[in-house]
Amino acid sequence: MDKVFITCAVTGSSPLPDHPNFPITPQQIAEAGVSAIEAGASILHIHVRDPATGGQSTELDLYREAVGLIRQRSNEAILNVTTGPGCTWMQSPDDPALPGSGTLMFTAEKRLEHILDLRPEMCTLDICTMNLWGGAAINLDPMITRMGHMIQDAGVLPEIECFEAGDFVFADDLMAKKALPAHAPYSFVLGTKYGLPATPEAMIYARNQIPRGAKWTGFGISRHSYPMAAQAVLLGGNVRVGFEDTIYLRRGRKAANNAELVRWAVELVERLGADVATPGEARAALGLPT
């Protein structure tokens, strides 16, 4: 087996769970991220939240503060910042041609504002168009093509987020026209209601759709987090854990923090006979500057 790198998805953007240590402010997000690196993660997947409400935020100043604090504390961490917000369509109950409450549709420039400003090593790129989050995630070819070129021009490596089967065909088409780099890593999101199920068969299918030798991470949401982490290791992939995906170590047992989720992931990887990559080894595997 190649060494397995671990991503910690620190906070996400879904509704706040019932957890006393859930990171909300930039300071809390940074502290949780640095602790996750110390526990064995190589990559931090970063969202920000409104410090007053805990809800989803896209404020540039919050990204600047969270990323700046992490960079001050850790020169090892690979930063993988979200570009997900800004693709959600909620249909109006009165007129299906109009957006309803909760619609959040941004231009490519707005979705990438913080990426172009901060230039993290990596960013996620959702390429799905599907029923998601109670509405529809809309990521059509013109938008994703533009975003893909802008991300590459900024010197940032996109991670291709695949939620369902058609995403792999879309990724192939984007690579063919160089809207995505040939060495871009993939992330398989398993367990959303209308996407790929969190099963071994779905992960095997996903792995078999990507280019031979491509780096990939497979993960499950909620109760599927650690079963899918184990499946990813056995199939030659990498692991993602973190409070974005679950606050539980196992049924009925909450993790104290993101670092504890990472420590469980480290133990899982090692018990399955693999070694955990250091941040430096993960950089080399992904072709990132050292």
N, C-alpha and C positions, 0 to 999 in steps of 0.2 A: 504494500500500500504506500502511496505518497503520503507525506505528512498532511494532516488535516488542519486547516485553519478555521478558527471559530469567530463568527460575527456576533456581536451583541447589539440587538435592536433595543435601544435604551428606553424609549418612551412612547413612540408611535403617535397616532392622532385620533384613535377611536375614543369613545366616551370613557371618562375616568373610572377605573375599577375601584373597588373597596380595598384600599391598601394604604397603611399609614406612611410608608416610605416611598410612595410612587413619585418619581422625579417630575417636577413641573417647571420650576424656574431655571434659567440658564445655569445658575450656580449648582443647583441640584443635578441637572442633566450632566454637567461637566464632572461633578464629583462621582456620579454613578458610572460614567464612562471610564474615568481613570481607574476606578476600583475594578471595573470589569477587565481592563487591560492587565492590571496587576494579578488578576485571578487566572488569566490564561487566554483571554481573547486577543485577536490581532486587529480586528476591524470593528469600528463603532458605526452603527447606522443611526443617523441623527435626524430627528424631528424636533420642532420646538412647540411650546404651548404658551397660551396666554397666562402669565403669572397670576393674574387676578381671578380668573375663572377656571383655569386648568383645561380649557377647551383648545381645539386646534388653532394654530396661528401660522401665519406666513410672514411675520414681520422681520424685515432684514436685520434690524438692530438686535433682535433676540438671537438670530443665527450668528451674528457677529460676536455677541457676547459668549454664547455657548462654545462656539468653535475656538474663539480666542483663549478662553479659559482652559480648554483641553490642550491646545497647543502649548500653552505656558507650562502645563503640568506634565505633559508626556510628549516626547519627541519620537516615540515609537509608534503610537497609535496610527492606524490607517483610517482616515475619515471618509465615510461613505454617506453622503448627505442626500436626503430625499428630494425628489422633484415631483412627488405624487400629487400634492394638493393642486387643484385647479382643473380637474377633469371630471367633475361630478355633476351629472344632470338629474334633477328631481322634477318629475313631470307635474304641471299644474293640474289640480283636480277639476278645474273649470274649463280649461282649454288645453288639450294635449300638445298643441303647437307652442305653448309658452312654458317657460321655466317656472317651477314651483319653489317653495321655501326650501332652502338648503342647497340650491344650485350654486356651484362654484366652478366657473369656467374661465380660465386665464389664457392669455396669449402665451406663446413660447417664451417671449422675453420676460414676462412676469413669472412664469413657472421656473425660469432659470436665473432670476435676478440674483439670488444669494449664491448660486454656483459661480456665476461670472464674477461676482465680487470677491468671494473667498477662495476660489480655486482649490477645493479639496482634492485629494487624490482620486476619489471615486464619487459617483452619484448613481442612484437608482434611476431606471427609466421604465416606467410601467407602459406596456404596449398592448394591454388588453382593452377590448370594447365588449362589455358584458354587464349583466345584472350584478350590481355590487353596491354595498353600503345603503341598501334601501332604495336605490335609484339605478342609474346606469353610469358606469365608468366609460368615457368616450375618449379614445386615443386613436384618431384616424391618421391615415398615411401622411397627409400634408403636414400635420402638426408634428408627428414623431420624426419625420424626415428632417424637418427644420431643427427640432431639438437635438437630434443626433449629430447633425453637422456643427451646431453651436457648441455642444459639449466637447466634441473632439477639437474644435478650433481653440477652445479654452485650455486644452492640455489635460482634460479630465477624462478618466476611464469610466464609461457607462457600464453599469451592471443591468442586464436585461431581465426584467421581472416578468415571469410567465405564469399566468393564472389558469389558462385553459388551453386546449389542444391547438386551436388555430393560431395561438401566439407563436408557435415554433415556425410555422409557415411564413408568418409576417416577418419574423426575425431573419429568416433566410432571404426574403425579398429586400429587406433593409440593408443587409450585408452586401447583397449583390450590387446595389447602387451606392455602396460606401457611406450610407447614412449611419452605419454601425461599423466599428473596427472588427476585423476578422478574429482578433484575440479577445473580444469582449467576453467576460464571464456571464454565466446565467444564474438566475435564482428561481427555483421552482416553489411556488406558493401553493401549498396543499391544504385543503380543508375548508375553503370558502364555500358557501352553500351552492353556488351555481358554477363553480370552477372545478379544477382537478380535485378528486377526492384524496383524502389522506390515507392511501393504501400503498402497499408495496408494489402492486401492479401499476398504479399510476406513476410512481416514481421511476420504475423501470422504463415505462413508456416514455416519460419525459427525457430521461437520460439518453434513450436511443434516438431521439429526434435532433439532438444537437451535434455540431461537428465533432469528429473524432479528436480527442485530445483537449477539448474545451474545458475550462475550469467551471465548476458549478457547485452551487449550494442548494440543498433541499431541506425544506423545513415545513412543519405542520403548525397550525394555529391551535390555541386553546389546549385541550387535553391531548392533542396529537403531537405536541412539541417534541417530547423525548422519544416516543416510538419512531417518529420520522427522522429524528437526528440519528438514531441507531441505523435506520435503513440507509440513510445517506452515506454513513461511514462504510457500511458493508458493500455499497455499490460504487465506491471510489470517489464520493463527493465530499463536500465540506458541510459544516454545521452552523446553524444560526439558532440562538436562543435570546431571551430577553423579555422585558416587561411589555414590549409592543405585542408580543405573541401570546404570552401567558404570565400570570403572576404565581403560578403553582409549580412546585417540584413534582408533585404527584397528587392524586385525588385527596382532598381534605388537608393538604399540607402546603401552605403558602411559603414561597421563598422570602427570606428576609430582605433581599435586595437583588439587583441584577448580578452582582458578583457571585452570589450563591448559585444562581442559575448557571453561570459560566463554570464554576467549580464542578457542578454536577456534570456538565458537558465534557469537561476535561477527563473526569473519571470514566464516563461512558466511553469516550474515544479510546482511552488506554485499556479499559477492560475488553474492548473488542480487538485489541492487538495492534492498534495504530499509535502513531506518535502525534502530538499536538505541535503544530508549526509555531515558531516564534513570529512576531511581527516582521522581522527582517526576512525570514524564510517565506512568509506570505507575500511580501513585496516582490521577492524574486520570482515566485510562482506566477504572479499576476503581471509581471513585466513592468512594475512600477519603479520609479526612481528611488534609489536608496539614500 
